[in-house]
Amino acid sequence: MEQQRVEQQEEIPSYCPAPAPAPAPAAPAGRVAGPPYADCLECGKPTEYGVATPGVVLCPVCEWQDAQRTACSG
C-alpha cells in the first residue's frame, strides 16, 4: 500500500512554473554619453544625452523650464 502511494506521487505533474528564459541585456540605468546625441522631446534641439539614454530626454533649456513648472505645481 505504501509503495502505491509513492508511485502515485511520482506520477503527479509538477505545479511549479517552468524556469524563466534568460533575461535580455539590461538597459542603461542613467545618462549615456554621446555622440550621437538624442533630440529633445519638446523642442527637437540636440541634448547633452546619448541616443541610448532611457526615459524622457530634454535639452538644457527644456529641462530648466520643466523643473520650474514642477517646482511650483505643489
C-alpha positions as CSV (number, residue, x, y, z in Angstrom):
1,M,0.0,0.0,0.0
2,E,2.8,2.4,0.9
3,Q,4.5,1.7,-2.5
4,Q,1.3,2.5,-4.4
5,R,1.2,5.9,-2.7
6,V,4.8,6.6,-3.6
7,E,4.3,5.6,-7.2
8,Q,1.2,7.8,-7.4
9,Q,3.0,10.8,-6.0
10,E,5.8,10.4,-8.7
11,E,3.2,10.5,-11.5
12,I,1.6,13.7,-10.4
13,P,2.9,16.6,-12.6
14,S,4.8,19.4,-11.0
15,Y,2.8,22.6,-10.4
16,C,6.0,24.7,-10.3
17,P,6.4,27.1,-13.2
18,A,8.9,26.3,-15.9
19,P,12.3,28.1,-15.5
20,A,12.2,31.6,-16.9
21,P,14.2,32.3,-20.0
22,A,17.4,34.2,-19.7
23,P,16.7,38.0,-19.3
24,A,17.6,40.4,-22.1
25,P,20.5,42.7,-21.5
26,A,19.6,45.5,-19.1
27,A,19.0,49.0,-20.5
28,P,21.4,51.7,-19.3
29,A,20.4,52.9,-15.8
30,G,21.2,56.5,-16.3
31,R,22.8,59.0,-18.6
32,V,24.5,57.7,-21.7
33,A,27.4,59.7,-23.2
34,G,27.1,60.8,-26.8
35,P,27.6,61.2,-29.8
36,P,25.2,60.6,-31.3
37,Y,23.1,62.8,-29.2
38,A,19.4,62.4,-28.7
39,D,16.9,65.1,-29.7
40,C,14.8,67.0,-27.1
41,L,11.3,65.6,-26.9
42,E,9.8,69.0,-26.6
43,C,11.7,71.3,-29.0
44,G,13.7,68.9,-31.1
45,K,17.1,70.5,-30.4
46,P,20.1,68.3,-29.6
47,T,20.6,67.4,-26.0
48,E,23.6,66.5,-23.8
49,Y,22.4,62.9,-23.6
50,G,23.3,60.0,-25.9
51,V,20.7,58.3,-28.0
52,A,20.6,55.2,-25.8
53,T,19.6,57.2,-22.7
54,P,16.3,55.8,-21.3
55,G,13.3,57.9,-20.3
56,V,12.4,61.4,-21.3
57,V,15.3,63.3,-22.8
58,L,15.2,67.1,-22.8
59,C,17.6,69.8,-23.8
60,P,19.0,72.0,-21.0
61,V,16.5,74.8,-21.7
62,C,13.5,72.5,-21.6
63,E,14.9,70.7,-18.5
64,W,15.1,74.0,-16.7
65,Q,11.6,75.1,-17.8
66,D,10.2,71.7,-16.7
67,A,11.9,72.0,-13.3
68,Q,10.3,75.4,-12.9
69,R,6.9,74.1,-13.7
70,T,7.1,71.1,-11.4
71,A,8.6,73.1,-8.5
72,C,5.6,75.5,-8.5
73,S,2.9,72.9,-9.1
74,G,2.7,71.9,-5.4
